[in-house]
Amino acid sequence: MADTEELMINLLEKIKYGENLMAQLKEIHNIDGVMKLHRKIKQETEFLKKLQRMNKIKIEQLACSNLRHLGAMVECALRPSTVSVCKIFHIDEDTKLVIDIISEEGKIWTKVIARNPKSLSALSSGKASYGARSILDQAEDYMRCAKLYPCMYQPPKIVFEFVSGIEERLANKLQSIGVVLKGQIIPNSSLPEDYDDDDSWDSEDSDEELDVQNRHPSALEDVTHCMSEHPEINTLNLDVTTMMAYISNMTNGHCKYVFKQEVLTQQSEWESERPVKPVLEQLFEGKKLVCCQTAWDNFEKIVTTLGGPMEKQRAAELKTMLSILPDDFGGEDDYPRRSLQVRGNVRLRSKTIFNFGHRIKALTVSANEGFVRSAEQQGVAYAAYIHESRALTEGKEGSATKITS
């Protein structure tokens, strides 16, 4: 009877803990993936409540609760630098990897591990059931995936955070393949030959978490901060939208108009408040400017059709400033960018332009924020600087009202 009462107290404490975790997540509900983490905690808590209603509790059911691992994830997610939680990336067509925590603008990927250190060592030394994946297997997956999804062309730093600690022998193996460790490193244990991992199993590495288990943001940064943060990037890949903004009459001293087209009038107001050309000129300074053939052909067609005399002259001057390269320059696309699906805001032209920039390790300059965000939703990130959009307006000035005041 006493054991049953003790189990019930333990159960109620776990339920309360789960409810508290969900309450803490409300503080960061806007972070990408937090609602997914919330659902995982709710699922665990609801299962415990079901046990409470049935009044049939077994110690194994409490021991297998995943709340300790989820609680550690909440603690990490609450840190100020977190940008995404439970983010899915695809290593290939059949294999996905769930990254627990992404932080520092995408530069750090963290896996949270709450398992017993002895259990981790046993699993990594082969003393486990057939098919079970060790922490070393998962580390290899993380390292492989990080190379496929670089942040500003550098693979994210992989951090494994061990809530319960990690034994020294296993810690050395992880560090040797490039994993950064957080948590206490403890002396090695001696494992008996018949060691059974089942007693220390927890569900943090369930099939859902292991299959294999963003904003990788192309942030709307200040241009000075952007380039000072990434001095190694010397090449800028110009999108059609950027070339249009650079040569537009609107950005070259002719923004005091009320146009018949509402969108142009709105852009003119923005230009008066936040001029785009000085930003682009500062960004271009000292950099090699390139574009792919598709970008230039589309830009040239737009200028020929819609551009005024001064805009056409600026386009000719811009052509002398940049190198126009074949679309396939730099070789083949890597897996995630090759498989990016053309739908919605992901148009074939934009995919061609951004993939070209990625292959040559350039910063793609564009006003096409919709493409970047839609690509991120498919798990594909690009190194990009996003500026406000500006249209060609010289041909519209004759029918517009000039603002004289």
FENVENBEL-V48670 format. One record per pair of residues at least 6 apart in sequence whose C-alpha atoms are under 7 Angstrom apart, sorted by the first residue. I is the first residue (numbers start at 1). J is the second residue. D is the distance in Angstrom with one decimal. If there is no record, write none. Layout:
i=I j=J d=D
i=I j=J d=D
This chain:
i=7 j=57 d=7.0
i=11 j=48 d=6.9
i=15 j=45 d=5.6
i=15 j=48 d=6.4
i=15 j=49 d=6.9
i=18 j=41 d=6.3
i=18 j=45 d=5.6
i=18 j=67 d=6.7
i=21 j=71 d=6.5
i=21 j=74 d=6.9
i=22 j=38 d=5.9
i=22 j=41 d=6.9
i=29 j=35 d=6.7
i=31 j=83 d=6.1
i=31 j=84 d=5.9
i=32 j=83 d=6.7
i=32 j=84 d=4.7
i=32 j=85 d=6.2
i=33 j=84 d=5.9
i=33 j=85 d=4.6
i=33 j=86 d=5.6
i=33 j=87 d=6.5
i=34 j=85 d=5.8
i=37 j=86 d=6.9
i=41 j=67 d=6.9
i=41 j=70 d=6.7
i=44 j=67 d=6.9
i=51 j=57 d=6.1
i=64 j=201 d=6.9
i=64 j=202 d=5.0
i=64 j=203 d=6.2
i=65 j=202 d=6.9
i=65 j=203 d=6.9
i=66 j=202 d=6.5
i=66 j=203 d=5.4
i=66 j=204 d=5.8
i=68 j=114 d=6.8
i=69 j=113 d=6.7
i=69 j=114 d=5.2
i=69 j=204 d=6.1
i=72 j=112 d=6.9
i=73 j=112 d=6.3
i=77 j=85 d=6.9
i=77 j=101 d=6.6
i=81 j=103 d=5.2
i=81 j=104 d=5.2
i=82 j=101 d=6.9
i=82 j=102 d=5.9
i=82 j=103 d=4.2
i=82 j=104 d=6.6
i=83 j=102 d=5.8
i=83 j=103 d=5.2
i=83 j=105 d=6.5
i=83 j=215 d=5.8
i=84 j=101 d=6.0
i=84 j=102 d=5.0
i=84 j=103 d=6.9
i=84 j=214 d=6.7
i=84 j=215 d=6.8
i=85 j=100 d=5.5
i=85 j=101 d=4.7
i=85 j=102 d=6.3
i=86 j=98 d=5.8
i=86 j=99 d=5.4
i=86 j=100 d=4.6
i=86 j=101 d=6.4
i=87 j=98 d=5.5
i=87 j=99 d=5.1
i=87 j=100 d=6.7
i=88 j=96 d=6.6
i=88 j=97 d=5.7
i=88 j=98 d=4.5
i=88 j=99 d=6.3
i=88 j=379 d=6.9
i=89 j=96 d=5.6
i=89 j=97 d=5.3
i=89 j=98 d=6.4
i=89 j=379 d=5.6
i=90 j=96 d=4.2
i=90 j=97 d=6.1
i=91 j=97 d=7.0
i=91 j=145 d=5.7
i=92 j=335 d=6.7
i=95 j=211 d=6.6
i=95 j=212 d=6.2
i=96 j=211 d=5.6
i=96 j=212 d=5.3
i=96 j=213 d=6.8
i=97 j=211 d=5.9
i=97 j=212 d=4.5
i=97 j=213 d=4.4
i=98 j=209 d=6.6
i=98 j=212 d=6.9
i=98 j=213 d=4.9
i=99 j=109 d=6.6
i=99 j=110 d=6.9
i=99 j=111 d=6.5
i=100 j=110 d=6.0
i=100 j=111 d=5.2
i=100 j=112 d=6.6
i=101 j=109 d=5.9
i=101 j=110 d=5.0
i=101 j=111 d=6.6
i=102 j=108 d=5.8
i=102 j=109 d=4.8
i=102 j=110 d=6.3
i=103 j=109 d=6.6
i=105 j=216 d=6.3
i=105 j=217 d=6.5
i=106 j=151 d=6.2
i=106 j=156 d=6.8
i=106 j=214 d=5.8
i=106 j=216 d=4.9
i=106 j=217 d=7.0
i=107 j=151 d=6.0
i=107 j=156 d=4.6
i=107 j=157 d=6.2
i=108 j=156 d=5.1
i=108 j=157 d=4.7
i=108 j=158 d=6.1
i=109 j=156 d=6.2
i=109 j=157 d=6.1
i=109 j=158 d=5.1
i=109 j=159 d=6.1
i=110 j=158 d=6.0
i=110 j=159 d=4.6
i=110 j=160 d=5.7
i=110 j=161 d=6.9
i=111 j=159 d=6.3
i=111 j=160 d=4.9
i=111 j=161 d=6.1
i=112 j=160 d=6.1
i=112 j=161 d=5.0
i=112 j=162 d=6.3
i=113 j=161 d=6.0
i=113 j=162 d=4.9
i=113 j=163 d=6.1
i=114 j=162 d=6.0
i=114 j=163 d=4.9
i=114 j=164 d=5.7
i=115 j=164 d=6.6
i=115 j=202 d=6.7
i=116 j=164 d=6.3
i=116 j=200 d=6.5
i=117 j=164 d=6.6
i=117 j=165 d=6.0
i=117 j=166 d=5.0
i=117 j=167 d=6.0
i=118 j=189 d=6.9
i=119 j=197 d=5.9
i=119 j=200 d=6.1
i=120 j=135 d=6.8
i=121 j=167 d=7.0
i=121 j=170 d=6.3
i=122 j=128 d=6.9
i=123 j=134 d=5.4
i=124 j=134 d=4.9
i=124 j=135 d=6.4
i=124 j=136 d=6.4
i=128 j=197 d=6.1
i=136 j=174 d=6.7
i=138 j=213 d=6.9
i=146 j=155 d=5.0
i=146 j=156 d=5.7
i=147 j=155 d=5.1
i=149 j=155 d=6.7
i=149 j=381 d=6.9
i=150 j=156 d=6.1
i=151 j=383 d=7.0
i=152 j=383 d=5.2
i=153 j=361 d=6.5
i=158 j=179 d=5.4
i=158 j=180 d=6.1
i=159 j=179 d=5.8
i=159 j=180 d=4.6
i=159 j=181 d=5.7
i=160 j=179 d=6.8
i=160 j=180 d=6.3
i=160 j=181 d=5.2
i=160 j=182 d=6.2
i=161 j=181 d=6.0
i=161 j=182 d=4.5
i=161 j=183 d=5.8
i=162 j=182 d=6.0
i=162 j=183 d=4.9
i=163 j=183 d=6.1
i=165 j=183 d=5.3
i=165 j=184 d=4.5
i=165 j=185 d=5.7
i=165 j=186 d=6.6
i=166 j=184 d=6.4
i=166 j=185 d=5.1
i=166 j=186 d=6.0
i=167 j=185 d=5.6
i=167 j=186 d=4.8
i=167 j=187 d=5.6
i=167 j=188 d=5.1
i=168 j=185 d=5.7
i=168 j=186 d=5.8
i=168 j=187 d=5.7
i=168 j=188 d=5.8
i=169 j=188 d=6.4
i=214 j=376 d=6.4
i=214 j=381 d=6.6
i=216 j=381 d=6.1
i=218 j=382 d=6.8
i=218 j=383 d=6.3
i=218 j=384 d=5.4
i=218 j=385 d=6.6
i=220 j=385 d=6.8
i=220 j=386 d=5.7
i=223 j=279 d=6.8
i=223 j=283 d=6.4
i=233 j=362 d=6.4
i=233 j=363 d=6.8
i=234 j=287 d=5.2
i=234 j=288 d=6.2
i=235 j=287 d=5.6
i=235 j=288 d=4.7
i=235 j=289 d=6.0
i=235 j=362 d=4.9
i=235 j=363 d=6.4
i=236 j=287 d=6.7
i=236 j=288 d=6.1
i=236 j=289 d=5.0
i=236 j=290 d=6.2
i=236 j=362 d=5.2
i=236 j=363 d=4.9
i=236 j=364 d=5.8
i=236 j=365 d=6.6
i=237 j=289 d=6.2
i=237 j=290 d=5.0
i=237 j=291 d=5.2
i=237 j=357 d=5.6
i=237 j=362 d=5.8
i=237 j=363 d=5.9
i=237 j=364 d=4.5
i=237 j=365 d=6.0
i=238 j=290 d=6.2
i=238 j=291 d=5.2
i=238 j=364 d=6.0
i=238 j=365 d=5.2
i=238 j=366 d=6.7
i=239 j=291 d=7.0
i=239 j=295 d=6.2
i=239 j=353 d=6.7
i=239 j=364 d=6.9
i=239 j=365 d=6.0
i=239 j=366 d=5.2
i=240 j=295 d=5.5
i=240 j=299 d=5.4
i=241 j=366 d=5.8
i=241 j=367 d=5.6
i=241 j=389 d=6.8
i=242 j=365 d=6.4
i=242 j=366 d=5.2
i=242 j=367 d=6.3
i=244 j=390 d=6.9
i=244 j=391 d=6.4
i=244 j=392 d=6.5
i=245 j=251 d=6.8
i=245 j=389 d=6.6
i=245 j=390 d=4.8
i=245 j=391 d=6.3
i=246 j=277 d=5.9
i=247 j=311 d=5.5
i=247 j=314 d=5.4
i=247 j=315 d=6.2
i=248 j=311 d=5.9
i=248 j=391 d=6.4
i=248 j=392 d=4.8
i=248 j=393 d=6.4
i=249 j=311 d=6.4
i=249 j=392 d=6.6
i=249 j=393 d=5.9
i=249 j=394 d=5.5
i=250 j=268 d=6.7
i=250 j=393 d=6.2
i=251 j=271 d=6.8
i=251 j=275 d=6.6
i=251 j=276 d=6.4
i=251 j=277 d=5.8
i=255 j=268 d=5.0
i=255 j=271 d=6.6
i=255 j=272 d=6.6
i=256 j=268 d=6.8
i=256 j=402 d=6.0
i=256 j=403 d=5.1
i=257 j=265 d=6.9
i=257 j=268 d=6.9
i=257 j=400 d=6.2
i=257 j=401 d=5.5
i=257 j=402 d=4.5
i=257 j=403 d=5.4
i=258 j=265 d=5.2
i=258 j=400 d=5.6
i=258 j=401 d=5.0
i=258 j=402 d=6.4
i=259 j=265 d=5.2
i=259 j=400 d=4.5
i=259 j=401 d=6.5
i=260 j=400 d=6.2
i=267 j=390 d=6.4
i=289 j=321 d=6.8
i=289 j=322 d=4.7
i=289 j=323 d=6.4
i=290 j=322 d=5.1
i=290 j=323 d=4.6
i=290 j=324 d=5.8
i=291 j=323 d=6.5
i=291 j=324 d=5.1
i=291 j=325 d=6.3
i=292 j=324 d=5.5
i=292 j=325 d=4.9
i=292 j=326 d=5.6
i=292 j=327 d=5.1
i=292 j=353 d=6.5
i=292 j=356 d=6.9
i=293 j=324 d=5.9
i=293 j=325 d=5.8
i=293 j=326 d=5.3
i=293 j=327 d=5.7
i=294 j=327 d=6.5
i=295 j=353 d=6.5
i=303 j=312 d=6.4
i=306 j=395 d=6.7
i=307 j=392 d=6.2
i=307 j=394 d=6.6
i=307 j=395 d=6.3
i=308 j=394 d=5.1
i=308 j=395 d=5.2
i=327 j=356 d=6.4
i=328 j=356 d=7.0
i=330 j=359 d=5.5
i=330 j=360 d=5.8
i=333 j=355 d=6.8
i=333 j=359 d=6.7
i=336 j=380 d=6.2
i=337 j=355 d=6.6
i=337 j=380 d=6.4
i=342 j=348 d=6.0
i=345 j=370 d=5.8
i=345 j=371 d=5.1
i=345 j=374 d=6.2
i=346 j=371 d=5.2
i=346 j=374 d=6.4
i=346 j=375 d=6.8
i=354 j=364 d=6.6
i=357 j=363 d=6.7
i=357 j=364 d=5.8
i=358 j=382 d=6.8
i=363 j=383 d=5.3
i=363 j=384 d=5.2
i=363 j=385 d=6.8
i=364 j=383 d=6.4
i=364 j=384 d=4.6
i=364 j=385 d=6.3
i=365 j=384 d=5.8
i=365 j=385 d=4.9
i=365 j=386 d=6.1
i=366 j=385 d=6.4
i=366 j=386 d=5.2
i=366 j=387 d=6.3
i=367 j=386 d=5.2
i=367 j=387 d=5.0
i=367 j=388 d=5.5
i=367 j=389 d=5.1
i=369 j=386 d=6.3
i=375 j=381 d=6.6
